[in-house]
Amino acid sequence: MPEFLHLLPPEQALQTWLAAVTHRVPAESVPSADAHGRVLAADVRAPHPMPPFDRAAVDGYAVRAADTYGASEGLPAYLAVVGEVPMGAAAAFTMGRGQAALIHTGGMLPPGADAVVMVEYTQQARADEVEVLKPVAVGENVLLEGEDVAAGAVVFPAGRRLRAAEIGGLMALGVLEVAVARRPVVGILATGDEVVPPQAEPAPGQVRDVNTYTLGAEVRRAGGVPRAYGIIPDRAEALADAAAQALTECDLVVVTAGSSASTRDMTADVLDGLGAPGVLVHGVNTKPGRPTILAVADGKPVVGLPGNPVSALVNVGLFVLPVMARLEGETPRPRPLLPARVTVNLPSASGREDWWPVRLRPTAAGWEAEPIFYKSNLIFALARADGLLKVPADATGIAAGEWAEVRLF
């Protein structure tokens, strides 16, 4: 296999990869109250309308709109107050012509009423009478039955990732359980004869395993379940066995190290042999992360990330998190990016997408991004950063003072 088949732009590489991923995680039923961050596996339909009854949107008086027409501060409409609508219950009376009833926000509109006058536009004339100083139209200051959601309507479609607002909506409808995609299980394999566990004391020439834990933390933050397969020695047979086992037990397999172009590079060959169609991308036009490998084995995604901890962590955001969303069936959604003004010149090669760790600081004119210049393999370059600043592929750099997009950690 060639060292680099072709350096693809990152978005093209991602779409090429995603198009070949056919595996999806199965659905499971969970309590709605525990479903925050989960992806719906089926549409949620409203079992009843929302609101379930006509209700007041303000504090004031329930009225017949026709009784207020022409009312003004100079010539108010005088209405007889027939009672107060109790909260949490239906009124025990029916509104007639020339009548009004005190009502509070959320109260059920009494029969016969079709509008609410805000209390600010009324005056108490006598104990049983109110002056209306402004006319209202039919339906004014009223939330009508089904105005928010009609009975049977799809309120949340399959593929929606549930946020706090959706959880609240489910509770308002009394939907106590939902079908969601099971959390994707991500197998993580670290490779390298020089890599030792964090609890070990490294001998000369050895380094502690960082990637298993940083990648696992990112997977967990994205709603997945990381499963570590330990440190695999630099032998093709050992990597092939471990990767094959992970592929049978996981929804996605991530291998770190061994993806650089060198005579010891065996990762691409191993990943290519796991199943069809094999390696689709070997080389992405980004910095860092150029030697990233994207493969699919019998419908399941497999990715080979550089062993450089900075490169590995940057490319988790570019490739691993999007494919996790695809496994869950999530409908694509925009990712939050923060605009910030760059404090120094950042050079870049045309056609290559660069990602720089930056510190952010607020100013009167908006956020400033101070790049952190680092050498390869320095994980604390990211630990000191607030996010990653993107230099687009069609730019030859970003000049100091220009605005750029920052992806927050």
C-alpha positions in Angstrom: 0.0 0.0 0.0 1.4 3.5 -0.8 2.4 5.6 2.2 -0.2 8.2 1.3 -3.0 7.3 -1.2 -4.0 10.9 -1.6 -4.2 13.9 0.7 -7.9 14.8 0.8 -9.4 18.0 2.3 -10.8 17.1 5.7 -14.5 17.7 4.8 -14.2 15.5 1.6 -12.4 12.9 3.6 -15.1 12.9 6.3 -17.9 12.6 3.8 -16.2 9.8 1.9 -15.8 7.9 5.1 -19.4 8.6 6.4 -20.9 7.5 3.1 -19.5 4.0 3.5 -20.5 3.6 7.2 -23.7 1.5 7.3 -23.6 0.3 10.9 -26.0 1.9 13.3 -26.3 1.3 17.0 -29.6 -0.4 18.2 -32.3 1.4 20.0 -33.2 1.1 23.7 -35.9 2.6 25.9 -34.9 5.0 28.7 -36.8 7.2 31.1 -37.3 10.6 29.5 -35.9 12.3 32.6 -32.5 10.5 32.0 -32.5 11.1 28.2 -30.5 14.3 28.0 -27.9 14.2 25.3 -29.4 11.0 23.8 -30.5 10.7 20.1 -34.1 9.8 19.5 -34.5 6.5 17.6 -38.2 7.1 16.8 -40.5 10.1 16.3 -42.2 11.4 19.4 -45.9 12.3 18.9 -48.1 14.5 21.1 -50.6 12.3 23.0 -52.8 15.4 23.5 -52.8 19.0 22.4 -50.6 21.7 24.0 -51.9 23.7 25.7 -54.6 21.2 26.6 -57.1 24.0 27.1 -57.5 27.7 26.3 -55.5 29.5 29.0 -54.6 33.1 29.9 -51.2 34.3 28.8 -51.3 37.3 31.2 -52.8 38.4 34.5 -56.0 40.3 34.0 -59.7 39.8 33.3 -61.3 37.2 31.0 -63.9 38.9 28.8 -65.9 38.7 25.7 -63.9 40.8 23.2 -67.0 42.3 21.7 -67.8 43.9 25.1 -64.5 45.9 24.9 -64.7 47.4 21.5 -64.4 51.2 21.6 -63.1 51.2 25.1 -60.5 53.9 26.0 -59.2 55.8 29.0 -61.6 58.6 28.3 -64.6 56.3 27.7 -64.0 52.9 29.5 -66.1 49.9 29.2 -67.8 48.9 32.4 -68.1 45.1 33.0 -69.6 43.2 35.9 -67.1 41.0 37.7 -68.7 37.6 38.2 -65.9 35.8 40.0 -62.3 34.6 39.9 -60.9 31.7 37.9 -59.2 29.3 40.3 -55.7 28.1 39.4 -55.6 24.5 38.5 -59.3 24.1 38.1 -62.1 25.0 35.7 -64.3 28.0 36.5 -67.7 27.2 38.1 -69.5 29.8 36.0 -70.1 30.8 32.4 -69.3 34.2 31.1 -72.2 36.3 29.7 -72.6 39.5 27.9 -71.1 42.5 29.8 -69.3 40.3 32.3 -65.6 39.8 33.3 -63.7 37.4 35.5 -60.4 37.9 37.3 -57.9 35.4 35.8 -54.2 34.7 36.4 -51.5 33.7 33.9 -52.0 30.0 33.0 -55.6 30.0 34.3 -58.2 28.1 32.2 -60.4 30.5 30.2 -64.0 30.2 31.4 -66.8 29.2 29.0 -68.1 32.2 27.1 -64.9 34.2 27.3 -62.7 34.7 24.2 -60.0 37.2 25.3 -58.1 38.5 28.3 -57.6 42.2 29.2 -54.2 42.8 30.8 -54.6 44.1 34.4 -52.6 47.2 33.5 -55.5 48.3 31.2 -58.2 48.0 33.9 -59.3 49.9 37.0 -61.4 48.7 39.8 -64.6 50.8 39.7 -66.5 49.0 42.5 -66.1 45.6 44.2 -68.2 43.9 41.5 -67.3 46.1 38.6 -64.2 46.8 36.5 -63.3 49.5 34.0 -61.7 48.3 30.8 -59.4 51.1 29.3 -58.3 49.4 26.1 -60.1 47.1 23.7 -59.0 43.5 22.9 -59.5 41.3 19.9 -60.8 37.7 20.0 -57.9 35.4 21.2 -55.8 38.3 22.4 -53.6 37.4 25.5 -54.9 33.8 25.2 -53.0 30.6 24.4 -55.5 28.5 22.5 -55.9 24.8 22.9 -53.4 23.1 20.5 -51.7 26.3 19.6 -48.3 25.0 20.5 -48.7 21.4 19.5 -51.7 19.6 18.0 -52.7 16.1 19.2 -50.8 13.4 17.2 -48.3 15.9 15.7 -44.6 14.9 15.6 -43.0 17.1 18.3 -39.5 15.6 18.1 -38.4 13.6 15.0 -36.1 10.7 15.1 -32.5 11.8 14.9 -33.0 14.7 17.3 -30.4 14.9 20.1 -32.3 15.8 23.3 -31.5 19.0 25.1 -33.0 20.5 28.3 -35.8 22.1 26.3 -36.8 18.8 24.7 -36.8 17.1 28.1 -39.2 19.8 29.4 -41.4 19.2 26.4 -41.6 15.5 27.0 -42.5 16.1 30.6 -45.2 18.6 29.6 -46.8 15.9 27.4 -46.5 13.2 30.0 -44.1 11.2 27.8 -42.1 9.3 30.4 -40.1 7.0 28.2 -38.5 7.4 24.8 -36.7 5.2 22.4 -33.1 6.4 21.9 -30.0 5.1 20.2 -27.8 3.0 22.5 -24.6 4.9 23.4 -22.0 3.9 20.8 -19.1 1.8 22.2 -15.7 3.0 21.0 -12.8 0.7 21.2 -9.4 2.5 21.7 -6.1 0.8 20.9 -2.8 2.5 21.7 0.2 1.1 19.9 4.0 1.4 20.3 6.8 -0.4 22.0 7.8 2.8 23.7 4.4 3.4 25.3 3.8 2.3 28.9 0.8 2.6 31.2 0.5 5.9 33.2 1.1 4.1 36.5 4.5 2.8 35.2 7.8 4.6 35.7 9.0 5.1 32.1 12.5 3.8 31.3 14.8 5.8 29.0 13.1 6.2 25.6 9.6 5.3 27.0 6.5 7.6 27.4 3.3 7.1 29.3 0.1 6.4 27.5 -1.8 9.6 27.0 -4.1 8.9 24.0 -6.2 6.2 25.6 -7.3 8.6 28.3 -7.7 11.8 26.3 -9.6 10.1 23.5 -11.7 8.2 26.1 -12.6 11.5 27.8 -13.7 13.0 24.5 -15.7 9.9 23.6 -17.4 10.0 27.0 -18.1 13.8 26.7 -19.8 13.1 23.4 -22.1 10.5 24.9 -20.2 7.4 23.9 -18.8 4.5 26.0 -15.0 4.2 25.6 -13.5 0.7 25.9 -9.7 0.5 26.2 -7.9 -2.5 24.7 -4.5 -1.6 26.2 -1.2 -0.9 24.6 -0.5 -3.1 21.6 3.2 -3.8 20.6 4.5 -2.9 17.2 3.8 -6.2 15.6 1.3 -6.5 12.8 -0.2 -9.8 14.1 -0.8 -8.3 17.6 -2.5 -5.2 16.2 -4.6 -7.3 13.8 -5.8 -9.6 16.6 -6.6 -6.7 19.0 -8.3 -4.7 16.2 -10.4 -7.7 15.1 -11.5 -8.3 18.7 -12.4 -4.7 19.2 -14.4 -4.6 15.9 -16.6 -7.5 17.1 -17.2 -5.9 20.5 -17.5 -2.2 19.5 -19.3 0.1 17.1 -16.2 2.1 16.2 -12.5 1.3 16.6 -9.8 4.0 17.1 -6.1 3.1 16.8 -3.5 5.6 17.7 0.1 5.8 16.5 1.6 3.8 13.6 -0.1 6.0 11.0 2.9 8.1 9.9 4.6 7.4 6.6 7.5 5.2 7.5 8.9 1.8 7.0 7.4 0.7 10.4 4.0 1.8 9.4 1.7 -1.2 9.5 -1.5 0.4 10.7 -3.0 1.0 7.2 -2.3 -2.5 6.1 -3.9 -4.0 9.3 -7.0 -1.7 9.0 -7.3 -2.5 5.3 -7.5 -6.2 6.2 -10.2 -6.0 8.8 -13.1 -6.1 6.3 -14.5 -4.5 3.1 -14.1 -2.0 1.7 -11.1 -1.3 3.9 -9.0 1.9 3.9 -10.8 4.8 2.1 -8.6 7.7 3.2 -4.9 7.6 4.1 -3.8 11.2 4.5 -5.8 14.3 5.2 -4.7 17.8 4.3 -4.7 19.2 7.8 -2.2 20.4 10.3 -1.9 18.6 12.7 -3.2 15.1 11.7 -1.9 14.7 8.1 -1.4 10.9 8.4 -4.9 10.1 9.6 -6.4 6.8 8.2 -10.1 6.4 7.7 -11.4 2.9 7.0 -14.7 0.9 7.0 -14.8 -2.8 7.9 -18.1 -4.5 6.9 -20.0 -1.3 7.6 -18.2 -0.3 10.9 -15.9 2.7 11.0 -12.3 2.3 11.9 -9.9 5.2 12.2 -6.1 5.4 12.6 -5.0 8.6 14.4 -1.4 9.9 14.7 0.3 9.0 18.0 1.1 12.6 18.6 -1.3 13.5 21.4 -2.1 16.9 20.0 -2.8 15.5 16.5 -4.9 12.7 17.9 -7.0 15.0 20.0 -7.6 17.5 17.3 -8.7 14.8 14.8 -11.1 13.3 17.3 -13.1 16.4 16.8 -12.8 16.4 13.0 -13.6 12.7 12.5 -14.4 10.6 15.5 -17.2 12.7 17.0 -19.0 13.1 13.6 -18.9 9.4 12.9 -20.3 8.7 16.4 -23.2 11.0 15.6 -23.8 9.0 12.4 -23.8 5.7 14.3 -26.6 7.1 16.5 -28.5 8.3 13.5 -28.3 12.0 14.6 -29.6 14.5 12.1 -26.7 16.8 11.2 -26.6 20.0 13.1 -24.3 23.0 13.2 -21.4 23.0 15.6 -20.8 26.0 17.8 -17.9 28.2 16.8 -16.8 31.4 18.5 -15.5 34.3 16.4 -12.3 35.8 17.8 -9.7 38.3 16.6 -6.2 36.8 16.2 -3.4 38.6 18.1 -0.5 37.6 15.9 0.1 36.6 12.3 -0.5 32.9 11.6 1.1 31.5 8.4 -0.4 28.6 6.6 0.1 26.6 3.3 -2.6 27.2 0.7 -4.9 24.2 0.4 -4.2 22.9 3.9 -6.6 23.4 6.9 -4.7 24.3 10.0 -5.9 24.1 13.6 -4.1 26.2 16.3 -4.6 25.9 20.0 -5.5 29.3 21.4 -6.1 31.1 24.6 -9.2 33.3 24.6 -9.5 36.6 26.5 -12.5 39.0 26.4 -12.1 42.6 25.2 -14.5 45.5 24.7 -14.5 44.6 20.9 -15.1 40.9 21.4 -12.9 37.9 22.1 -9.2 37.8 21.3 -7.4 34.5 20.4 -3.8 34.2 21.4 -2.2 31.2 19.6 -0.1 28.8 21.6 3.0 27.9 19.6 4.2 24.4 20.3 6.4 21.5 19.2 5.0 18.1 18.3 3.8 15.8 21.1 3.4 18.5 23.7 0.0 17.7 25.2 0.1 20.7 27.6 -0.2 22.9 24.5 -3.8 21.8 24.5 -4.2 21.7 28.3 -3.4 25.4 28.3 -5.8 26.2 25.5 -9.4 27.2 25.5 -10.1 26.0 22.0 -8.8 25.4 18.5 -8.6 28.2 15.9 -9.3 27.2 12.3 -7.2 28.5 9.4 -9.3 27.6 6.3 -7.8 25.7 3.4 -8.4 28.5 1.0 -6.3 31.0 3.1 -2.5 31.4 3.1 -2.7 32.4 6.8 -4.5 34.9 9.0 -3.1 38.3 9.8 -3.0 39.8 13.2 -6.3 41.6 13.9 -8.4 39.5 11.5 -11.3 37.5 12.7 -11.3 33.7 12.8 -13.4 30.8 14.1 -12.5 29.0 17.3 -13.9 25.6 18.2 -14.2 25.5 22.0 -13.1 22.5 24.0 
